[in-house]
């Protein structure tokens, strides 16, 4: 089991490396239409008749996200101002989440409702797991509580998958049907979003493997 976790850790590093490599490569490929990430986001929202969502620039790299609480599409500066394939793919993907929100996409609603609880659980799960292992003989159920809380995190990771894949699909369909990108640019945008989605898959599988590892520890010490 430990070897599996190490393998997944290595796979996660590889996927992250490929993601950054691809985005660096596609960031150098200027769009034929010269639209910026902000322009593309505005156009996608307008085409879906979404007028109550703001598009703002946020600091950092790959910090792009959609916030359903204040209805903002947050784009990193390089995406917000970028006029390249990477910026187009990311901007459209984040707007895909805004479209999900506007259409009450079930998986996004479930994920959004779980976020406050998961944020609290994440603060304590690791302490309970470590404490449960160190003091198992004294507090045998401490580890079990930690495992249950960690299991909630694992569930959250898997609920995130359909949300991310669907947002990418919405983005790619819109980019193609509205002829925002030419054929070559669309292929590259699809590849970029594929690697982005892969990070969520690896994270979910890694979380599941870690959960099984802790379960194995608990069962072996009972």
C-alpha positions in Angstrom: 0.0 0.0 0.0 2.8 2.4 0.9 4.5 1.7 -2.5 1.2 2.6 -4.2 1.1 5.9 -2.4 4.7 6.6 -3.4 3.8 5.7 -7.0 0.8 8.0 -7.0 2.9 10.8 -5.5 5.4 10.4 -8.4 2.5 10.3 -10.8 1.1 13.5 -9.3 4.5 15.2 -9.7 4.6 14.2 -13.3 1.1 15.4 -14.1 1.8 18.7 -12.4 5.1 19.0 -14.4 3.3 18.3 -17.7 0.5 20.7 -16.8 3.0 23.6 -16.2 5.0 22.6 -19.2 2.0 22.6 -21.5 0.7 25.9 -20.2 4.1 27.4 -20.6 4.2 26.1 -24.2 0.7 27.2 -25.1 1.2 30.6 -23.4 3.7 31.4 -26.2 1.1 30.6 -28.9 -0.7 33.8 -29.7 -4.4 33.6 -30.8 -5.2 34.5 -34.3 -8.2 36.6 -33.1 -5.9 38.5 -30.6 -8.6 38.1 -27.8 -7.4 38.3 -24.2 -8.5 35.9 -21.5 -10.8 38.7 -20.2 -12.3 39.2 -23.7 -13.0 35.5 -24.0 -14.6 35.3 -20.6 -16.8 38.3 -21.3 -17.9 36.9 -24.6 -18.7 33.4 -23.2 -20.7 34.8 -20.3 -22.6 37.1 -22.7 -23.3 34.3 -25.1 -24.9 32.3 -22.2 -26.8 35.4 -21.2 -25.0 35.7 -17.8 -24.7 39.3 -16.8 -24.4 39.1 -13.0 -20.9 37.6 -12.9 -17.8 39.8 -12.6 -14.5 39.0 -14.2 -11.5 40.1 -12.0 -7.8 39.6 -12.0 -6.2 37.7 -9.1 -2.5 37.4 -8.2 -0.5 34.2 -8.6 0.0 31.5 -11.2 -2.7 28.9 -12.0 -4.8 30.6 -9.3 -7.8 30.8 -11.6 -11.2 29.9 -10.1 -14.9 30.7 -10.1 -16.4 31.8 -6.8 -20.1 31.0 -6.6 -20.6 33.0 -3.4 -19.8 36.4 -4.9 -20.3 35.3 -8.6 -16.8 36.2 -9.8 -14.6 34.6 -12.4 -11.1 35.1 -10.9 -8.3 35.0 -13.5 -4.6 35.1 -12.8 -3.0 38.1 -14.4 -1.3 36.1 -17.1 -4.7 34.6 -18.1 -6.6 37.9 -17.6 -4.3 39.8 -20.0 -2.9 36.9 -22.1 -3.8 36.6 -25.7 -2.8 33.0 -26.2 -4.1 29.5 -26.3 -3.5 28.8 -22.6 -5.3 31.9 -21.5 -8.3 31.1 -23.7 -8.6 27.6 -22.4 -8.4 28.6 -18.7 -10.7 31.6 -19.1 -13.4 29.5 -20.9 -13.0 26.7 -18.3 -13.7 29.0 -15.4 -16.6 30.5 -17.2 -17.8 27.0 -17.6 -18.3 26.9 -13.9 -20.3 30.1 -14.1 -22.5 28.5 -16.6 -22.9 25.5 -14.3 -24.0 27.8 -11.5 -26.5 29.7 -13.7 -28.0 26.4 -14.8 -28.0 24.9 -11.3 -25.7 22.0 -12.3 -26.3 19.4 -9.6 -22.7 18.3 -8.9 -21.6 22.0 -8.5 -24.4 22.6 -6.1 -23.4 19.6 -4.0 -19.8 20.6 -4.1 -20.5 24.2 -3.1 -22.7 23.0 -0.1 -19.9 20.8 1.1 -17.1 23.4 0.9 -17.7 25.0 4.4 -17.8 21.6 6.1 -14.7 20.3 4.2 -12.7 23.4 5.1 -13.3 22.7 8.8 -12.7 18.9 8.5 -9.4 19.5 6.6 -8.0 21.5 9.6 -8.5 18.6 12.1 -8.3 15.4 10.1 -4.5 15.2 9.8 -4.0 15.9 13.5 -6.5 13.2 14.5 -4.8 10.7 12.1 -1.3 11.4 13.5 -2.5 11.5 17.1 -4.6 8.4 16.5 -1.5 6.5 15.3 0.8 7.7 18.1 -1.7 7.2 20.9 -3.6 4.2 19.5 -3.3 2.1 22.7 -4.7 4.9 24.8 -7.3 6.3 22.5 -8.0 3.6 19.9 -11.0 5.4 18.4 -9.1 8.6 17.7 -7.6 7.1 14.6 -11.0 5.9 13.5 -12.5 9.4 13.8 -9.6 10.8 11.8 -10.3 8.2 9.1 -14.0 9.1 8.9 -13.1 12.8 8.5 -10.5 12.0 5.9 -13.0 9.8 4.1 -15.2 13.0 3.7 -12.2 14.7 2.0 -11.9 11.7 -0.3 -15.6 11.9 -1.2 -15.2 15.6 -1.9 -12.3 14.9 -4.2 -14.4 12.5 -6.3 -17.4 14.9 -6.3 -15.1 17.5 -7.8 -14.3 15.4 -10.8 -17.6 15.7 -12.7 -17.6 19.4 -11.9 -14.2 20.0 -13.5 -14.8 17.7 -16.5 -18.2 19.2 -17.2 -16.7 22.8 -17.1 -14.0 21.8 -19.6 -16.6 20.2 -21.9 -18.8 23.3 -21.8 -15.7 25.5 -22.5 -14.6 23.4 -25.5 -18.0 23.2 -27.0 -18.5 26.9 -26.8 -15.0 27.6 -28.2 -15.7 25.4 -31.1 -19.4 26.3 -31.9 -18.7 30.0 -31.7 -15.5 29.7 -33.8 -13.5 31.5 -31.1 -10.4 29.3 -31.9 -9.3 27.9 -35.2 -8.9 24.1 -35.5 -5.3 24.0 -34.5 -5.8 26.3 -31.5 -8.8 24.2 -30.4 -6.8 21.0 -30.3 -4.1 22.7 -28.1 -6.8 24.1 -25.8 -8.3 20.6 -25.4 -4.9 19.2 -24.6 -4.3 21.9 -22.0 -7.6 21.2 -20.3 -7.0 17.5 -20.4 -3.8 17.9 -18.4 -5.6 20.2 -16.0 -8.3 17.7 -15.4 -5.7 14.9 -14.9 -4.5 16.7 -11.7 -7.9 16.3 -10.2 -8.0 12.6 -11.1 -4.6 11.9 -9.6 -5.5 13.8 -6.5 -8.7 11.8 -6.0 -7.0 8.5 -6.6 -4.2 9.5 -4.3 -6.6 10.5 -1.5 -8.4 7.1 -1.9 -5.1 5.2 -1.6 -4.1 7.2 1.5 -7.5 6.4 3.0 -7.0 2.7 2.4 -3.5 3.0 3.9 -4.9 4.5 7.2 -7.6 1.8 7.2 -5.0 -0.8 6.9 -3.1 0.7 9.9 -6.3 0.8 12.0 -7.2 -2.9 11.2 -3.6 -4.1 11.9 -3.6 -2.5 15.3 -7.0 -3.6 16.5 
